[in-house]
Amino acid sequence: MRRTANETTTQTLTRLIKAADRQHPITLAYLKEEKDEAGKKTGHLVETVRTVEIYDFTVTAAGDIVIKAMDRETGEARSWRLDRLVSYTVHRTSYVIERPAADEPKARTTTGLATVTVLYPVDCPATARVQLLADALAA
């Protein structure tokens, strides 16, 4: 596993974009906010491990890079903040879960969260996409 503390955000993002391009799943360890029995967030972060299939990257209005992926355990679309990743492994296998169609309306479970979608040509290399994301963060 690659530890995100041992590499820059740009290196991590570049490797994740390359994995998404090649449709290789990722096993990631990340910090998730713990919830109590009533489902209310406690403010404590716990490490959780998931295997996911990345399909998009977005940048929030707050400047956080968000990874959108299909969770292999539940088969649902989920989002993870890049700064909460602890470590990750890129697998050599290919995707097995169908992702939601682009023309389907997306259900928003949170309110007040603005995102910026970065569009780039299909043949755009991963390093150029990282620069486009960095430019979107600066805007």
Helices and strands as residue ranges (DSSP letters): E 2-3, G 4-6, H 9-21, E 26-35, E 41-60, E 65-71, E 77-81, G 82-84, E 85-90, E 115-117, H 126-138
